[in-house]
Amino acid sequence: MRGVRCLSRSALVERCNRLLALAPMSYLALWRLQPAAQALQSSDGGIASIAADDGYESEEAFSRAFKCHAGRVTIGRGTKFDRQSARQSFP
């Protein structure tokens, strides 16, 4: 996406929709969540530490973002995270 620094906001949205089939903020959210999803799959680190490593201020904020974009909940009260959900959501 070279040359986007001189685009208007509406032109950027149009170009992202055309090239990526996503709005710019949706693309950035997915781009941000992919490393976290990989960490959830491959590490034994807790969700709070993975969320902090990915720049989220709280486990709850990370969980909401993950649910919004992956369609799955990372963890619920009193339940253990199912790492399979990250694997299915972010191949």
C-alpha positions as CSV (number, residue, x, y, z in Angstrom):
1,M,0.0,0.0,0.0
2,R,2.6,2.5,-1.1
3,G,1.6,6.1,-1.4
4,V,-1.2,6.0,1.1
5,R,0.2,8.9,3.2
6,C,-1.3,11.4,0.8
7,L,-4.7,9.9,0.6
8,S,-7.8,11.3,2.2
9,R,-9.6,9.2,4.7
10,S,-12.4,8.2,2.3
11,A,-9.8,7.3,-0.4
12,L,-7.9,5.1,2.1
13,V,-11.1,3.3,3.1
14,E,-12.0,2.8,-0.5
15,R,-8.6,1.5,-1.4
16,C,-8.4,-0.9,1.6
17,N,-11.9,-2.2,0.9
18,R,-10.9,-2.8,-2.7
19,L,-7.5,-4.4,-2.1
20,L,-8.0,-6.1,1.3
21,A,-11.8,-6.5,1.4
22,L,-11.6,-5.0,4.9
23,A,-11.9,-1.6,6.5
24,P,-8.5,-0.2,7.6
25,M,-9.3,-0.6,11.3
26,S,-10.5,-4.1,10.8
27,Y,-7.3,-5.0,9.0
28,L,-5.1,-3.4,11.7
29,A,-7.0,-5.3,14.4
30,L,-6.5,-8.6,12.7
31,W,-2.9,-7.8,12.0
32,R,-2.5,-7.0,15.7
33,L,-4.3,-10.2,16.9
34,Q,-2.5,-12.7,14.7
35,P,0.8,-12.8,16.7
36,A,-1.3,-13.0,19.9
37,A,-3.3,-15.9,18.5
38,Q,-0.1,-17.7,17.5
39,A,1.3,-17.1,21.0
40,L,-1.9,-18.5,22.5
41,Q,-1.5,-21.6,20.3
42,S,2.2,-22.2,20.9
43,S,3.1,-20.9,24.4
44,D,2.1,-21.8,27.9
45,G,2.0,-18.1,28.8
46,G,-1.2,-16.8,30.4
47,I,-3.7,-14.7,28.5
48,A,-2.9,-11.7,30.6
49,S,0.8,-11.8,29.7
50,I,0.1,-12.4,26.0
51,A,-2.4,-9.5,26.0
52,A,0.2,-7.2,27.7
53,D,2.8,-8.3,25.2
54,D,0.4,-7.4,22.3
55,G,-0.2,-4.0,23.8
56,Y,-3.6,-4.5,25.5
57,E,-4.0,-2.8,28.8
58,S,-6.1,-5.6,30.2
59,E,-7.0,-9.2,29.7
60,E,-10.7,-8.1,29.3
61,A,-9.8,-5.7,26.4
62,F,-7.8,-8.4,24.7
63,S,-10.6,-10.9,25.1
64,R,-13.2,-8.5,23.7
65,A,-11.1,-7.8,20.7
66,F,-10.4,-11.5,20.1
67,K,-14.0,-12.3,20.4
68,C,-15.0,-9.5,18.0
69,H,-12.6,-10.5,15.3
70,A,-12.3,-14.3,15.8
71,G,-15.9,-14.9,16.8
72,R,-14.7,-16.8,19.8
73,V,-14.1,-16.0,23.5
74,T,-10.5,-16.5,24.7
75,I,-11.5,-17.2,28.3
76,G,-14.5,-17.0,30.6
77,R,-14.8,-16.7,34.3
78,G,-13.8,-20.0,35.9
79,T,-12.9,-21.7,32.6
80,K,-9.6,-22.5,31.0
81,F,-8.7,-21.1,27.6
82,D,-9.2,-23.6,24.8
83,R,-6.1,-23.1,22.6
84,Q,-7.9,-24.9,19.8
85,S,-10.2,-21.8,19.3
86,A,-7.2,-19.6,18.5
87,R,-5.9,-22.3,16.0
88,Q,-9.3,-22.4,14.2
89,S,-9.8,-18.6,14.2
90,F,-6.4,-17.6,12.9
91,P,-4.9,-20.3,10.7
